[in-house]
Amino acid sequence: PNLFDRTFRIAGTAMLAATLLSVATFFTPTLQTVAFWTCTLFTFGVAVWRLRYGVFLVLGELFLGSFGYLFSTTIHGFSFSLRLGMFAAIMAAWLVHAARTRRIRALQSPVFHLLLLWALIVGIGAVNGALHGTPPSDIFFDMNGYLYLGLALPLHEAITTRRDLEQIFSILFAAVFVLAIQGLFLVAIFSHHYDSARALYRWVRDSRL
């Protein structure tokens, strides 16, 4: 496959724009919240229209961000990352897609049975934690990493051809390219002790890149 194809160019441009927007909104919580909800709702809308494109968006964020905190928002004291918002969006869109088509491809796959077993194990762990007095916030944030494996359901539904896989590789390559540019830029800023270095350090630290 041609790694510098149209998918690479679109994904790379979107990732660069998202990174710059993350920096620009980092010190303004209101703008961070607006960006969080805009990206989350955009993902949902795109995924309802074309589930495959929604999966591409979610994978692009996953490839680009380490912990998924390019944007975040706080709800009732809980800090929600963009990754969590986009995951909720793609899963909701997958349910819409399943209701619309009245089929779930994963039901015919061994993957589904493994996911059921995994969900049971995670559920038992959550109940055990609650019974031992673990704070709900700790249970939730311990669980959400495991819950992300549920992405296998929309992936199984949407990614069906070799071309789909080639596009995913192009998106991955675009993320590597953007991260390389980002790394070189940060090295230049930090090594020359520019005035912006302290602010950029806070962004890198708190967005957990």
Sequence and secondary structure as in RCSB ss.txt:
>XXXX:A:sequence
PNLFDRTFRIAGTAMLAATLLSVATFFTPTLQTVAFWTCTLFTFGVAVWRLRYGVFLVLGELFLGSFGYLFSTTI
HGFSFSLRLGMFAAIMAAWLVHAARTRRIRALQSPVFHLLLLWALIVGIGAVNGALHGTPPSDIFFDMNGYLYLG
LALPLHEAITTRRDLEQIFSILFAAVFVLAIQGLFLVAIFSHHYDSARALYRWVRDSRL
>XXXX:A:secstr
  TTSHHHHHHHHHHHHHHHHHHHHTT HHHHHHHHHHHHHHHHHHHHH HHHHHHHHHHHHHH SSS SSEEEE
TTEEEEHHHHHHHHHHHHHHHHHHHHT  GGGGSHHHHHHHHHHHHHHHHHHHHHHTT  HHHHHHHHHHHHGGG
GHHHHHHH  SHHHHHHHHHHHHHHHHHHHHHHHHHHHHHHTT TTHHHHHHHHHHHT 
